Amino acid sequence: MRLTLIGFALGVALAQQQAELWPVWLLVSCPMVFSLRLIFPSQLKPRWKVGIQILFAVLLGFCWAGLYAHYYLSQQLPSSLENRDLQITGVIDDLPNRVPQGVRFNFLVEHYHSNAASASASANADAATLNKLPVRLALAWFDAPSHPIAHVDLRPGQRWQLTVRLKRPHGNANPEGFDYEVWLLEQGIRATGSVRNNTTASLVPVSNQLQQAFVWSPHNLNQAARFHLRAKIMSTLGDAPYAGVIAALVIGDQREIAQSDWQIFNRTGIGHLISISGLHITMIAGIFASLMYYLWRHSFFTQAQLPLRLPAPKVAAIAGVLAAFVYVALAGFGVPAQRTLWMLMVVAIAIWSGRTASISHILCIALGLVLLLDPWAALSPGFYLSFAAVAVLLFVSLGRYTFSVALKDDLQITNRWLVRWQAFKEKLQLAGRAQYAVTMGLVPLSLLLFAQVSLISPIANAIAIPLVSFVVTPLALLGSILPSPFSTVLLKLAHELISLLAQLLSLLSGNSWAVWSAPIPSWWLFVLAMIGVLWLLMPRGWPLRFLGVMCCLPVLLQPASAPLFGDMRVTVFDVGQGSAVLIETAKHRMLYDTGPGFSAETNSGTRILLPYFQARGIHQLDQLMITHSDNDHSGGALSLMQSLHVDQVSSSLVATHPMVLASRRHQRCQAGQAWTWDGVQFEILHPVPVIYTSSKWKSNALSCTLKISTKSHSLLLAGDIEAIQEDELVNSIAAKLKADVLLAPHHGSGTSSTTPFLLAVKPELALFQVGYLNRYQHPKPEVMQRYLDFGIKPLRTDISGAITLQFGSAIKVSDMANEYRKDHARYWYGQ
């Protein structure tokens, strides 16, 4: 049974690696054909039968995941309806999240209004088409000066009629980055969009109105309960810095936790505690089960003799599972919470049926149930961490540790305090061994998933686990449900304890040695490290245990990859409507722009660039070039400078700009500056020094324009220069403009990429960093046609994802480019 369930999980995981799904008829027929009795002749040996059963389980998991994906992908927004105004009616079905620009929420569509769809799309939208439109949407209702929405009180369960503008699911596609598209797919969201606030550019009159205050359903009731609990916590704690942590512990909503706090929690290895974790669920289930067991055994202090009607352990098991289910529902049924719930349910079933269930059976059943209900859970880091942690504990405990029950049972001992002390010491030692095993056992997996391991995690968890799980969480739960003034006292006490813990964790995480970072390992290094860790965790007396350390060293000490001397690697990131390019030589790295930013904590630096640098083991930049002050080029700069060591900043910014003041060393970029790194030449072609003396130019005109040349090829990064600057370059240094690859000026706007400029550069390949269906409509169709007319191959980040160029031995420029969405193709891309 266990091998069968593991085989099913393996099949589900393999299905998520497909570039294209099998057709439905094949996914349905394969398990049916394979399960025929002809496949299992009676003369087969038992071990062959087991092997075939496991193979069948793998195929079953693969086909189940494929059919599951087909079902959700069938709800598709036609491209003809993208960026068109539609009128819809539906229900808010999650917790609305207030952001600086407005509010975001998920919307369950009950009805698309066919007349609005046909009018806006200028096409016939029949009933069949409308029935295939997405049912669940991720919407944003942005504030507008002429139509403020601050007074709109959005709540779960409300029925609204809205006018919206939708897009197909699309996210930034970068190596080691967060896959927003599959996350939307897992949430059942098949389109994103915004609520329209005006009718100035719309063919359909805007009609946004509340139709019903609450639509009754179990899901809406659960979401409404979560909403009221969050509102109570936030109103009680106000602007307290860790109010979001308390909300996460009660209802699993982590959106109010600051990114700076997450950095501390992750560096100290306690991020798993800052939500409704498996440990919290088990604790709540244990409390309710113990309470019910006690009350049932005493018949609720009546003469009913309830244990004679139903054994107390069975009642306690039901009480524990019900409490766990309620708490998991508050968590939104996350993967770790699901795993714990299914394990508790299996234990309860075993108690009721009188069977003994081993921990390994319980773990495998939970594994199968999680993936049966949510095959995309196999793509979540939390899925692997939660199951791996339990598996490691299982590995180090079975047949290893025995409990010293002799002292407890020896009636000759008169010093009962000695008995209790020995029992406490034994539990403390067992907890220490478990913490050591989990810390060591998850090292390779942590490096594979996050490229770092917290060295202070054992100390931090030894303090945080008992405090958060057994003190703060019960206080927060009681404070959320009790009336005032009890709720105020308990919630503030819970917050003060979290605040004290955060201060301690901040001190621990501030040390440079708190975290060990290394590039994400290859599969063979990961396997070697896992073998080494398991070897180390073997019982005492196991021969040559030091070999386990030797197996772990390669994954811990591997250096960051780099090009050969004279070669160059260029990564053009998919940052949406913005620009960010990493240039790497043999011993130097330079970042050209940092992409857009929305806030100090939400920008391309924190969401895209830093995760990539961490995965690559990059902790230092030799130079950061900020071409100009526009947000889509400089939005992530401050976050990067706070998290990475940047030797020098080069920019066209004024001396009083915050990014200039934050830099260790700053240099104004201007034409004529040149240098050589590892056989690769760099030269700034624009702006000329005199341009800084005039105040008439917009920031685009000041864009730092950089040419990079190897022995065989060259790259021109043009920033946001426009026609006037292009003309000046053509008339002054036309010979220097020649390049094999061009980063299209100003994202392919209608005011750039002039004919004389393209004729002077003569690129074979043009790169466009643009956002999907961006409001500027970059690149302009006429500009794109101009590139095609000149025989220049265009690559767009909104279509290709991140683009990596290897300037080395390749003769053809077309052979240098690697497109992330093609090289890392998955079936949900482009859907």
Protein Blocks (a to p, Z undefined) as FASTA:
>chain_A
ZZmmmmmmmmmmmmmmpfbdcdfklmmmmmmmmmpmklmcfkbcfklmmmmmmmmmmmmm
mmmmmmmmmmmmmpccdfklgoiacddddddfbdcdddfklccdddddfbdcfklmmmmn
opacdfklmmmpcfbdcddddddfklccklpccdehiacddddddddddddddehiacfk
lmmmmnopabdcdddfbfklccbdcddddfbfbdcdfklmmmmmmmmmmmmmmmmnomaf
klmmmmmmmnopaklpcfklmmmmmmnopmmmnccdfklmmmmmmmmmmmmmmmmmnono
pakommlmpcfklmmmmmmmmmmmmmmmmnoopaklmmmmmmmmmmmmmmmnopacdfkl
mmmmmmmmmmmmmmmlmmpmklmmmmmmmmmmmmmmgopaccdfklmmmmkbmblmlmmm
mmmmmmmmmmmmmmmmmmmmmmmmmmmmnopacfklmmmmmmmmmmmmmmmmmmmmmmmm
mccfklmmmmmmmmmmmmmmmmmmmmmmmpmklpccdddddfklmmmmmmmmmmmmpceh
iahklmmmmmmmmmmmpccddddehiacdddddebjadddddddfkbccdehjbjafbfk
lcfklmmmmmmmmmnopabdfbdcdfblcfklmmmmmmmmmmpccfbacdfbdfklmklm
mpmbdcdddehiacdeehiacddfbdcfklmmpckbcfklmpccdddddfkbccddekja
dfklmmmmmmmmmmlmpcfbdcdehhhpakgoifklmmmnopabdcddddehiaklpacf
klmmmmmmnopacddfklnopadddddfbmblklmpccfklmmgcfkgoZZ
